[in-house]
Amino acid sequence: MRFAWTPNPQAILAVDLGIAVLSVNFRFSLDYGTVYLDAGKNDTLLPQRDLHAAVLWAIEMGIADPSRIGIMGHSYGGYSAVYQAASYPDLYCVTIP
């Protein structure tokens, strides 16, 4: 799935509640060409590492409070949310698949 600048009701609600939202175009995202799309063909965990790296970046930049990180998604994003929470249980305080 590719992040787009179209309205996302869940993101809008979160922002309205004062929650920072980070949308990640991890490897396998569409519309970036075949090199980007195929980057993880032989490494199915590459998108998961992209998500984890993005969260660590947001913490390092001071954008995210490491004690208040949540993750949510639907479809593959829902799988990713559960995978991230299971793989890094000390990082996320809430998961919404």
C-alpha positions as CSV (number, residue, x, y, z in Angstrom):
1,M,0.0,0.0,0.0
2,R,1.3,3.5,-0.8
3,F,0.7,6.4,1.5
4,A,-1.2,9.2,-0.4
5,W,-2.1,12.7,0.4
6,T,-5.8,11.9,0.4
7,P,-7.9,12.3,3.5
8,N,-7.6,9.3,5.9
9,P,-10.3,9.4,8.5
10,Q,-8.3,7.5,11.1
11,A,-5.2,9.8,10.7
12,I,-7.4,12.9,10.8
13,L,-9.0,11.7,14.0
14,A,-5.7,10.9,15.6
15,V,-4.2,14.3,14.7
16,D,-7.4,16.1,16.0
17,L,-6.7,14.3,19.3
18,G,-3.1,15.6,19.3
19,I,-1.5,12.4,18.3
20,A,1.4,12.5,15.8
21,V,0.9,10.3,12.8
22,L,3.8,8.7,10.8
23,S,2.8,7.0,7.5
24,V,5.6,4.8,6.1
25,N,6.1,3.9,2.5
26,F,7.9,0.7,3.2
27,R,9.5,-1.5,0.6
28,F,6.8,-3.2,-1.5
29,S,4.8,0.1,-1.7
30,L,3.4,0.7,-5.1
31,D,4.2,3.5,-7.6
32,Y,7.9,3.8,-6.8
33,G,9.1,1.6,-9.7
34,T,10.0,-2.0,-9.9
35,V,13.4,-1.7,-8.1
36,Y,11.6,-0.4,-5.0
37,L,8.8,-2.9,-5.3
38,D,11.1,-5.8,-5.9
39,A,13.6,-4.8,-3.2
40,G,12.0,-7.2,-0.8
41,K,11.2,-10.0,-3.2
42,N,13.7,-12.3,-1.5
43,D,13.4,-10.7,1.9
44,T,9.9,-10.7,3.1
45,L,10.8,-9.0,6.4
46,L,12.3,-5.9,4.7
47,P,9.0,-3.9,5.1
48,Q,9.0,-4.8,8.8
49,R,12.5,-3.5,9.2
50,D,11.5,-0.3,7.3
51,L,8.6,0.3,9.8
52,H,10.8,-0.3,12.8
53,A,13.5,2.0,11.4
54,A,10.9,4.7,10.8
55,V,9.7,4.5,14.4
56,L,13.2,4.6,15.8
57,W,13.9,7.6,13.5
58,A,10.8,9.5,14.9
59,I,12.0,8.8,18.4
60,E,15.6,10.0,17.6
61,M,14.3,13.2,16.0
62,G,12.2,14.0,19.1
63,I,9.0,13.7,17.1
64,A,7.7,10.7,19.1
65,D,7.7,10.0,22.8
66,P,9.2,6.5,23.2
67,S,6.9,5.8,26.2
68,R,3.7,6.6,24.1
69,I,4.2,4.8,20.7
70,G,1.2,3.0,19.1
71,I,0.8,1.3,15.8
72,M,-2.2,0.6,13.7
73,G,-3.1,-0.5,10.2
74,H,-5.5,-2.4,8.0
75,S,-4.9,-5.2,5.5
76,Y,-1.2,-5.7,5.3
77,G,-0.8,-2.8,7.7
78,G,-2.9,-4.8,10.2
79,Y,-0.5,-7.7,9.8
80,S,2.4,-5.3,10.2
81,A,1.0,-3.8,13.4
82,V,0.7,-7.2,15.0
83,Y,4.1,-8.3,13.7
84,Q,5.7,-5.1,15.1
85,A,4.0,-5.4,18.5
86,A,5.0,-9.1,18.7
87,S,8.6,-8.4,17.6
88,Y,9.2,-5.3,19.7
89,P,6.8,-5.6,22.6
90,D,8.7,-3.0,24.7
91,L,8.4,-0.3,21.9
92,Y,4.6,-0.2,21.5
93,C,2.1,0.6,24.2
94,V,-1.0,0.1,21.9
95,T,-1.6,-1.9,18.8
96,I,-4.7,-1.6,16.6
97,P,-4.8,-4.1,13.7
